[in-house]
Amino acid sequence: MIDHIGIAVSDYQAAVQFYQKVLAPLDYELLIEVAGFAGLGKKNTGGAIANFWLRQDNKPTGAIHIAFTASSREQVDAFYQAAIAAGGKDNGKPGVREIYHPNYYGAFILDLDGHNIEAVCHH
């Protein structure tokens, strides 16, 4: 199980604003900024844990795929709508992907640096 992940972005401020909007439907928020790093995550009863990190770099991370778990199909839809409104590009509209399993409901967008970002619900 992965505890957290970090990616390099070409425009730190733009990426922080983008991800705050895109991940809000999944209950993520900016939890910490320290020394040029931004940590986003979900607040929980045990405290806030940042598990998605951004950092400025003139050489952003090569295009990668990151999938965030959604608790409902409605969250997947809201993620997709928020991402498109925030400047993300469509890379797969919300829908069932039976190739993975019968209840795999996901949506894919490309972020400001071309990363393939997904929200997926398995219910």
N, C-alpha and C positions, 0 to 999 in steps of 0.2 A: 504494500500500500504506500502510495506517495504521500508524504507529509506536507510538502509545499513545493512550488515551482517558481522560478523567476525567469523573466525574459528581458532582453535588451531592446529598447525602443529608440527610434530616431528623434522623436520630439517628446520629451518627458511630460511637459505640461499638457500637451494635446492628448497624449495617451492616458494620463491620469483622468482627465475630464471625460474622455471617451469611455473608459472602462467603468467609471462611476455610473454613467448613464446606462451602459449596456448590461452591467451585472446587477443593477438595482432590482430588476424583476426577479432575480434569483436570490434576493435578500443579502447580497454582498454590499459592502460599503468600504470606504477608505478608513482604515483603522489606525494607520501609523505612517508618518513620513519621517525618515531619518537619514541624514548624510546622502541625499540624492536617491534614495530608494523609497518607493511607495508600496505599502502592504495593504492588500484588500482581503476581506474575508467576511465571515458571518459572525455576528455576535451570538454568543450562546450563554447558557446559565453558568458555565464555568469560567467565563471571561471571554475576551475577544482574541481570536486566533487568526492571524493573517497567513493565508496559505497560497496567495497569488501575488507575486512581487514584480514590480517594474523598475527598471533602472535606465538612465540615459546612457547612450553609447553612440558614437559616430558610425559604428558598424553594428547595426541592429542584428539580433539573432536571426539566422536564416529562417525562412518560412517553416513554421511548425504547426502541429494540430493539437489543440487543447479542448477537451470536452468537459463542461461543467454540468453537474447533476441538477436536474430540475425535479421538483416534487410533483409537478402536474403538467399536463399538456398545455394548459393555459399559461403556465410560466414559460414554457418553450416559445409559445406564440408571442408573449410579451417581450421576451428576450430578443426575438427576431425583429419585432417592430421597433424596439428601442435602439437596436444596433443600426438598422437602416436609417432611422431618424438622426442618429448621431454621426452618420457619415460612413458607416460600414457598407460593404458591397455584398450583395446576395451571392451565396455559394451553395445554396440548397434550401429552398423554402421549407417551412415546417411540414412534417408529414411522417407517415409510418415508413420505416425502412425494414421490410420483412426479410431482406437478405441477411440481417444481423440476428433478428428474432421477431416473432409476431407482434410484440408490444413495443418495439423500439421506435420511439417518436422523437425525432430530432430536427434541428434547424442549424444551418451553417452560414457563417458570414466571414468575410475577409476584413481584418482590422486595418488600421491606418498604415501598417507596415507589411501587409499581405499575409499575416498569420491566419490560419483557418481555425476559427473559434466556433465551438458548437455548444448548444444546450441540448441535453437529452433526458427524456423521461422513459423509464423502463416499465411503467405501469399501463 
